[in-house]
Amino acid sequence: MASTSAPSTSNPSAQGSSKLLVNRRRQNGNPVLKYIRKVPYEYVPDIKADFEAGAGCGIFYLAMKFHKLHPSYLETRFTEAGNYPINILLVYVNVEEPRFLLKDLNLFCYRTGWTLVLAYSVEEAAEYIENIKFAENKTTVSALQESHKRQMQKEAGPSKMDSRKELMQSALAFLSSIRSVNSTDAQRLIATFGSIQNIAKASADDLAMCPGLGPVKAQNIHNFFRTPFLK
């Protein structure tokens, strides 16, 4: 059972923790917490992030409906974020038309170097937090890949899982064939836009907002999908 006891030290993140640390002031009452069952967590009063998965990774939780009402909140959190080597912005998508808000969030993450992760339910958000804690000694990309894998295994049987894996590998290989686009870029594109169809329809400006991509690669991708096939 998750622990909600007070920390035994005034600065529990200084040496890291075997538990997921939860910002008591900001996250007490968050419905995500009741779905965090696979890792122990502890409320603490003095961490900068909303959740801390080891001393090197801060997770900042944002409900998109809240962001729509309070757009300046995220900038405030950024100025108070501290010095985590890895900053993850975990966004709960709970509005009907998220496209324009996603553009703002992508631009924010591109500018700040934060990693954007989207969850479409509080259960999914909790699973991302658990898996990031499980993989705290791995890279951000590998942690998120592991989380995606767990999600697919949960939702699909073995045969469907194999089929989805093959489709994903094909999509990543296809995107990586575009000039100057590497496998990490391809993964971020899929994570941001959701499908090759959405990537193909995106403007160069929208593509440039994808974290880590930049205007040159964005223009290459935009041109690629608008180059006529040879007859």
Residue, then its C-alpha position, 0 to 999 in steps of 0.5 A: m500500500a502506498s505510504t502517505s507518511a511525512p518524510s524523515t528528512s527535510n530534503p528527501s530528494a537530495q540523495g534520491s529515494s526508493k519511493l516516488l515523491v509527491n508534492r503534498r501542497r500541489q497534488n494532495g487530492n489528485p485522482v491520479l494518485k489512487y491509480i498509482r499502485k505498483v510503486p510506493y509513494e510518499y508525500v513531501p512538502d519541499i520538492k519543485a516538481d509534482f512528482e519526483a522519480g529519483a533526484g534526476c527526474g521531475i514530472f510536472y502534471l497538467a490537466m489541459k482543461f486547467h491550462k485552458l483556464h490558466p495559461s500562465y500557470l505553466e510559465t510560473r512552474f517553469t521558473e520554479a522548476g529547479n535543476y532536474p536533468i530531466n523534466i517531463l510535462l505530463v498532460y492529461v488531455n481532458v478537452e474536446e478540441p486539444r489541437f491548438l492547446l497542444k501547439d502551445l504546449n509543444l512550443f513550450c517544450y521545444r523552447t524549454g527542452w522539457t519532454l511532453v507526454l500525453a495521457y487521455s485518462v487519469e489511469e493512463a497518467a498514473e501508468y506513465i508515472e509508475n513506468i517512469k519511476f520503474a525506469e528512473n535509471k534509464t534514459t527518458v526515451s527508453a522509459l517512455q518506450e517501456s511505458h508505451k509497451r506496457q500500455m499496448q500489452k495491457e490493451a491487446g492480446p499477443s497476436k494484436m500486439d505483434s501486429r501493432k509492433e510491426l506497424m510501429q516499426s514500419a512507421l518509424a522506418f518510413l519517417s527515418s527515411i526522410r532526409s536528416v530525420n533520425s529514429t528519435d525524431a521519428q518517435r517524437l513525431i509519432a508521439t506528438f501527432g499520433s499518426i503518419q497521416n497527421i504528420a503529413k497534414a501538418s504545416a512546417d510551423d506545426l512540425a517545428m514545434c515537435p520537441g527536438l525537431g527544429p525548423v530545418k528538419a520540419q521543412n524537410i518533412h513538410n517538403f517530403f510529403r508534398t513532393p509528387f511521386l514519380k510516374 
